[in-house]
Amino acid sequence: MKYIVINIFMLCVCLSSCRQASVFKLEADVHTNEYDSLYIYMIRPDVIFRENDQKLDSALIRNGRFSFECQVNGEPFVVKLALPPKDDHFMYGLPECNCIVETGEIKLDYTSLGVRLEGGMLNQQYDDRLLALNREIKKRNNVLVAERDSVEKSRTLNPEEMSAFNQRIGALYNELKPAHVRFVSDYIGTEVGAFFFFFYPENYYPADTYANLLALVGENYRRKAELKKEKDKEAVEHWRESVELTEIGNVYRDFICRDLAGKEVKLSDYVHPGHVTMVDFWASWCVPCVQELSFLKSLYQTYHGQGLDIVSVSLDTKRSAWEAAVKKHQIPWPQISDLKGWHGTITKDYAISAIPFIIVIDQKGKIAVRNLHDYKLENAIKKLLAAKNK
């Protein structure tokens, strides 16, 4: 009976221990009050399609610290800890970092050389084998950068010298690859291993190494990776097609947006035969775009009476920010947007990778100017308007 009682007691202890062990606790120290009162998010990245990342939780930063706690159900997985964008575009200085949700108490320490993780089997392995090496490489990188900057204080480096410094820095970070491959290889059959495997593109790995690791990941990841590869290929082909279709001399491509009143409109609603139409792609958060507005206003005031029309296409994602910017800068011409930013189809259909970006459509509806600015833009407009009057 005594033996049975002892075993029942041990079983209870074990069950209690298991219940406690199923909890993930993270304590983080930022070492600055700069981010106090901001919420930091715990995000579970999709292993393949990062646009499908899920926000799991948020934590308030107080006195330079924050914490997360959750139950661990199922196998461990990677989460990203990140502040939201500062203003829809610019980021705070606190770097994003990864950690692994697993049983245990984890400490996360932000340092000048990168984050440090302590505790938990997987997190400790991640730090010992990858993060520690990354911190060491960052330290050696800082020495090289200081050496380069010291030379540049007395003279300008020639291209060969600058290239040599860049090669030395690149060689440092190449030291991470073998460690990364070994870490991935040890955990490739898990979600954690799959995440770190697909964290880098295929060309990061030697061809045979990639093939061997790919064969070991879960079948669902392989299927999704193949699907992503197909979608990426389609995106590249669409981009190439867009470059060709929006070359000077081609008819402009129409698209659907909404105006400031929320009404559905098309670009073609603002392109009138016999008029020259400037299409200005911009956003409220884009400093160069805002700086260019005074020049565009001058063009509009000078040439609108001669047949120049302007329509602005905003890459904002928040209507309030878009409306406030238009009101603040008193922009007199029509404003339209799909409020999808870079995730919409408009920038892809016009092969736009940066803003401000300007298209000028001539009197016959053909693209006459692609991304000119300042006096070159004005000269092109003057030339088009002069041709109309001949």
FINUBA-500849 format. One line per 3 residues: for each residue x, y, z of C-alpha. Coordinates in steps of 0.001 Angstrom, whole numbers, plus 500000, padded with zeros to 6 digits. Example, Ala and Ser with C-alpha at 12.3 -4.5 7.8 and 13.67 -1.06 7.14 Angstrom:
<sites>
512300/495500/507800 ~ 513670/498940/507140;
</sites>
This chain:
<sites>
500000/500000/500000 ~ 502851/502319/500874 ~ 504392/501603/497461;
501106/502470/495740 ~ 500698/505711/497714 ~ 504208/506799/496824;
503609/506098/493141 ~ 500310/507988/493183 ~ 502114/510884/494841;
504859/510806/492211 ~ 502230/510657/489459 ~ 500513/513749/490856;
503835/515554/491033 ~ 504587/514545/487463 ~ 501195/515707/486189;
501563/518978/488059 ~ 505035/519401/486604 ~ 503734/518670/483107;
500986/521234/483508 ~ 503515/523827/484604 ~ 505940/522791/481872;
503382/523506/479143 ~ 503759/527247/479676 ~ 505980/529526/477618;
507173/532625/479472 ~ 509254/535360/477897 ~ 510840/538247/479807;
512534/540880/477639 ~ 514815/543763/478543 ~ 515142/546564/475972;
517580/548595/478130 ~ 515983/551927/477227 ~ 512780/553812/478025;
512585/555103/474449 ~ 509830/552648/473538 ~ 507814/552833/476752;
504024/552964/476297 ~ 504259/551242/472895 ~ 502785/547803/472265;
505050/545183/470777 ~ 503474/542281/468879 ~ 504151/538583/469004;
503613/537420/465422 ~ 503601/533858/464141 ~ 505107/533968/460641;
503797/531632/458004 ~ 506717/529377/457125 ~ 506266/529946/453379;
503833/532797/452690 ~ 504903/535628/454996 ~ 501899/537720/453926;
499861/535228/455997 ~ 501617/536057/459276 ~ 499310/536025/462327;
499387/538372/465310 ~ 499098/536192/468401 ~ 499444/538703/471220;
500707/542141/472213 ~ 502560/543447/475245 ~ 502998/546940/476650;
506579/548087/477069 ~ 507110/549553/480559 ~ 510402/550762/482001;
512241/549223/479069 ~ 510742/545768/479629 ~ 507950/543599/478276;
506767/540024/478714 ~ 504644/537351/477078 ~ 503106/534176/478465;
501076/531498/476701 ~ 500249/527814/476771 ~ 502312/525549/474549;
499970/523297/472599 ~ 501648/521128/470018 ~ 505163/521378/468670;
507330/524483/469183 ~ 507183/527253/466581 ~ 508967/530493/465781;
507484/533900/466540 ~ 508601/537353/465514 ~ 508622/540195/468044;
508111/543548/466363 ~ 506799/547025/466926 ~ 504186/548213/464418;
505326/550749/461805 ~ 505886/554205/463210 ~ 503601/555900/460685;
502550/553269/458139 ~ 505976/553333/456530 ~ 508917/554274/458762;
509981/551860/461483 ~ 511032/552358/465085 ~ 514657/551730/465959;
513953/548586/467990 ~ 514941/545706/465693 ~ 512614/542821/464960;
513794/539523/466380 ~ 512783/535873/466445 ~ 512374/533496/469332;
510847/530049/469705 ~ 507638/529330/471593 ~ 508475/526278/473677;
508090/525059/477229 ~ 510155/527085/479666 ~ 511132/530507/480910;
513027/532506/478302 ~ 514981/535702/478774 ~ 515469/538029/475820;
518141/540677/476056 ~ 518522/543430/473457 ~ 522203/544337/473055;
524099/546644/470728 ~ 525345/543578/468838 ~ 521956/541872/468543;
519558/540003/470792 ~ 520572/537312/473280 ~ 518308/534426/474325;
518636/532369/477499 ~ 516527/529428/478655 ~ 514535/526732/476942;
516168/523925/474991 ~ 515536/525273/471482 ~ 516018/528932/472275;
519303/528196/473987 ~ 520410/526157/470982 ~ 519346/528986/468665;
521421/531467/470650 ~ 524451/529260/471198 ~ 524705/528177/467557;
523439/531171/465566 ~ 522774/534342/467529 ~ 526061/534237/469438;
527968/533828/466179 ~ 525977/536667/464644 ~ 526893/538919/467584;
530548/538030/467203 ~ 530436/538760/463466 ~ 528685/542074/464127;
531470/542949/466576 ~ 534150/542176/463980 ~ 532139/544047/461371;
532154/547130/463596 ~ 535955/546940/463760 ~ 536168/546848/459963;
533745/549745/459585 ~ 535714/551788/462130 ~ 538911/551007/460195;
537304/552144/456938 ~ 535883/555308/458506 ~ 539255/556155/460025;
540895/556047/456595 ~ 538106/558129/455054 ~ 538672/560891/457574;
541992/561637/455894 ~ 541201/560734/452290 ~ 538557/559252/450004;
538851/555559/449357 ~ 539260/554628/445713 ~ 536807/552083/444201;
539266/549200/444584 ~ 539793/549932/448280 ~ 536080/550284/448916;
535443/547007/447103 ~ 538090/545305/449239 ~ 536414/546496/452444;
533032/545309/451200 ~ 534462/541906/450328 ~ 535943/541563/453820;
532600/542443/455380 ~ 530783/540027/453092 ~ 533217/537275/454007;
532380/537795/457673 ~ 528688/537155/457162 ~ 529408/534150/454938;
530734/532518/458108 ~ 527125/532230/459262 ~ 526121/529892/456446;
527707/526633/457694 ~ 526281/527201/461191 ~ 522865/527975/459751;
522890/524839/457597 ~ 523896/522648/460559 ~ 521151/524134/462741;
518538/523642/460024 ~ 519733/520095/459364 ~ 519283/519136/463021;
515683/520382/463144 ~ 514577/520079/459499 ~ 511727/517670/460336;
510059/520246/462613 ~ 508258/523526/462037 ~ 511205/525346/463627;
513643/523752/461197 ~ 511353/524454/458249 ~ 511056/528104/459259;
514801/528653/459372 ~ 515306/526640/456179 ~ 512904/528818/454186;
514068/531983/455962 ~ 516662/532417/453212 ~ 516059/532025/449464;
517088/528912/447581 ~ 520275/530497/446215 ~ 521566/530987/449783;
522378/527274/449882 ~ 524626/525127/447706 ~ 522361/523361/445190;
522879/519869/446609 ~ 522398/521067/450195 ~ 519120/522749/449309;
517853/519650/447517 ~ 518768/517363/450419 ~ 517131/519610/453020;
514043/520165/450895 ~ 513520/516407/450714 ~ 513443/516268/454522;
510914/519013/455295 ~ 507257/518165/455751 ~ 505341/517410/452563;
502937/520313/453198 ~ 505869/522735/453280 ~ 507248/521321/450044;
503902/521763/448321 ~ 503554/525327/449570 ~ 507146/526117/448608;
506492/524900/445063 ~ 503324/526984/444920 ~ 505241/530037/446119;
507908/529450/443507 ~ 505226/529381/440821 ~ 503644/532572/442148;
507019/534299/442317 ~ 507688/533296/438729 ~ 504294/534661/437686;
505025/537921/439518 ~ 508349/538302/437702 ~ 506678/537638/434358;
503915/540109/435169 ~ 506527/542731/436061 ~ 508382/542202/432785;
505120/542437/430891 ~ 504226/545642/432750 ~ 507563/547213/431861;
506915/546494/428187 ~ 503277/547606/428230 ~ 504036/550907/429957;
506974/551921/427808 ~ 506821/555325/426130 ~ 504578/555192/423083;
502102/552634/424465 ~ 498515/553429/425400 ~ 498143/553937/429141;
496728/551138/431320 ~ 493444/551862/433028 ~ 492676/550890/436634;
489941/551280/439227 ~ 490251/553313/442449 ~ 488102/555471/444682;
488153/559218/445079 ~ 488195/561138/448365 ~ 484408/560896/448568;
484608/557103/448335 ~ 483168/556940/444838 ~ 484524/554258/442505;
486408/555858/439640 ~ 488790/554904/436857 ~ 491979/556575/435710;
490262/557009/432342 ~ 487721/559319/434018 ~ 490509/561895/434268;
492216/561374/430909 ~ 490579/563575/428277 ~ 491359/563564/424528;
493323/566653/423533 ~ 494685/567134/427068 ~ 498048/566222/428553;
497540/564214/431773 ~ 500157/563846/434476 ~ 499642/560867/436811;
501502/561407/440087 ~ 502032/558306/442243 ~ 502709/559433/445803;
501844/558871/449501 ~ 501394/561043/452562 ~ 504334/559328/454306;
506710/559828/451351 ~ 508938/562808/452144 ~ 510282/563278/448577;
506697/563131/447276 ~ 505610/565918/449603 ~ 508702/567951/448766;
507844/567679/445067 ~ 504316/569030/445559 ~ 505309/572703/445404;
506909/572125/441991 ~ 503879/570215/440729 ~ 501614/573010/441954;
503716/575473/439985 ~ 503369/573328/436848 ~ 499643/573044/437377;
499203/576773/437840 ~ 501313/577568/434800 ~ 500078/574970/432329;
496593/573871/433415 ~ 495023/576593/431297 ~ 496977/575298/428314;
495648/571757/428649 ~ 497641/570101/431452 ~ 495628/567963/433877;
497015/566206/436943 ~ 495627/563289/438929 ~ 497377/561894/442001;
497297/558206/442892 ~ 498042/557675/446580 ~ 499808/554611/447931;
498458/555279/451406 ~ 496670/552505/453278 ~ 494818/554720/455769;
492145/557054/454438 ~ 492593/559451/457360 ~ 496301/559974/456613;
495593/560422/452904 ~ 492773/562919/453462 ~ 494780/564879/456051;
497757/565205/453688 ~ 495620/566418/450791 ~ 493983/568991/453063;
497249/570078/454689 ~ 499045/570623/451384 ~ 495957/572030/449650;
496372/569943/446518 ~ 493967/571344/443902 ~ 493741/568431/441435;
491843/565104/441749 ~ 493009/562475/444215 ~ 492362/558732/443912;
493555/555596/445708 ~ 492725/551938/446292 ~ 494222/552278/449814;
496191/549071/449305 ~ 499630/550662/449153 ~ 502262/548379/447655;
499976/545362/448048 ~ 497592/546503/445313 ~ 497892/545781/441603;
498404/549355/440369 ~ 502127/549604/441103 ~ 502647/546149/439619;
500721/547034/436452 ~ 502927/550097/435971 ~ 506167/548432/437174;
506649/551018/439927 ~ 509201/550143/442608 ~ 509616/553548/444285;
507803/556858/444635 ~ 507440/559645/443700 ~ 506755/558255/440244;
505234/560191/437365 ~ 503583/559137/434130 ~ 502564/561713/431517;
499878/560741/429008 ~ 499716/562681/425759 ~ 496691/564056/423903;
496103/560703/422173 ~ 496180/558611/425336 ~ 499714/557324/424914;
502462/557352/427525 ~ 504841/560173/426621 ~ 506902/560476/429825;
507930/557856/432355 ~ 509297/559087/435671 ~ 510900/562409/434817;
511152/565116/437472 ~ 512089/568768/437943 ~ 513054/570770/434835;
513168/567666/432618 ~ 509510/567033/433426 ~ 508574/570642/432708;
510443/570634/429393 ~ 508635/567465/428329 ~ 505250/568966/429219;
506017/572178/427360 ~ 506993/570146/424316 ~ 503758/568135/424416;
501600/571219/424838 ~ 503441/572995/422025 ~ 502802/570040/419703;
499083/570355/420408 ~ 499045/573959/419333 ~ 500756/573337/416002;
</sites>
